[in-house]
Amino acid sequence: MNPRTELLARRRERLVLRSRMLRRQITRDVQALQPALTWVDRVQDGLQWLRSNPLLGLVAPMLLSLWRPRRTVGLGMRLWSIWKLVRGWRAAGSTAASTRR
């Protein structure tokens, strides 16, 4: 066999072996992430269900407001404050980005 052909055959063999090892490593790494990915799938399924049943998604907040009105108002105020804070951060970020240009 030609020396160049032998060299290429050995190189190919090493690359195939390395590829096999990397595939096994990726499989192990993905298995470690499986619980988190399962949780993300459940959240996505729940959001999809809420999109297909929007009226049922409103029942829980309505029941909470009837059962614990003070807690509902407190939660609403907290969410509103967080929303305003995030809006302020976004406005400050866009202002800072426009002054850098």
N, C-alpha and C positions, 0 to 999 in steps of 0.2 A: 504494500500500500504506500502511496505517496506520503512523505513526512507531513506535508501541509494538511492532507486529508486526515491523517492520524491526529494531528494537533486539533483540528476542528472537531473531530469525533469525541476526543477527550474533553474538550471545552463544552461541547453540547451535553455530554454526560454529567459534567459538574453543574451546568445550569439547570438541567432537569432535576437533579437531586436537590439543588437549592430551592427550586420552585416548589417541589414537593414539601420540603421543610417549612417554607413560608406559608403554604396553604394550611398545613397542620397548625401552625402558630396562629394564623388568623381564625381558624375554627375555635381554638381554645379561647382567644380574646373575645370573640363574639359570644361564646357561651357564658363568659363572665358578665357580659352586659345584658344577658337575656332577662333577668328580673326587671331591670329598668325599662327595657323595651316592651315587656309585657304590660307594665304599668302605663306607659305612654299609649299603647294600643287601647287599653281600657278607657283612658281619658278621652281619646279620639272617638271611641264608640259612644261614650256618654254624650259628648258634644253633638255627634251626628244624631243621636236619639232626640236631644233637645231641639235641634233644628227641625226635625220632622214632627215634633209634638210641642210647639211653642206655648200653647195654652197650659199644658200640664207643667211646663217650666215656671209659669207664673203662680201656680197654686202654692208652692212652698213658701215664697216670700209673703204671700197674702196670709197664709195660716200663721206664719211667724209674727206678722204684724198684729194679728188678732190675739194671739196667745201671749206675746211679750211685747207690747207696744213701746215701752220705754227702751228695751234692748234694741228694738228695730230702729228707733230714732237714733240711738247712739251709734249703731252700726252704719246707718246712712250718713251721719255726720262724719264718721271716720273715713268712709269711702270717698265722700266728697272732698275732704281735706287731702287725701292721698291723690285724688285726681287733679286738684289744683296744684299740688306740689309737683307732680309729673309734668303738667302743662308749663309750669314755670321753668323747670329744668330744660324742657324741649325748647322753649323760647330763648332761654339763655344760651343753649347750645347752638341754635341756628344763628343768633346774633354774633356769637364768638366765631362761628365758621365764616360768616359773611365779612367780618372785619379782617380776617386773615388773608383774604384773596387780594 
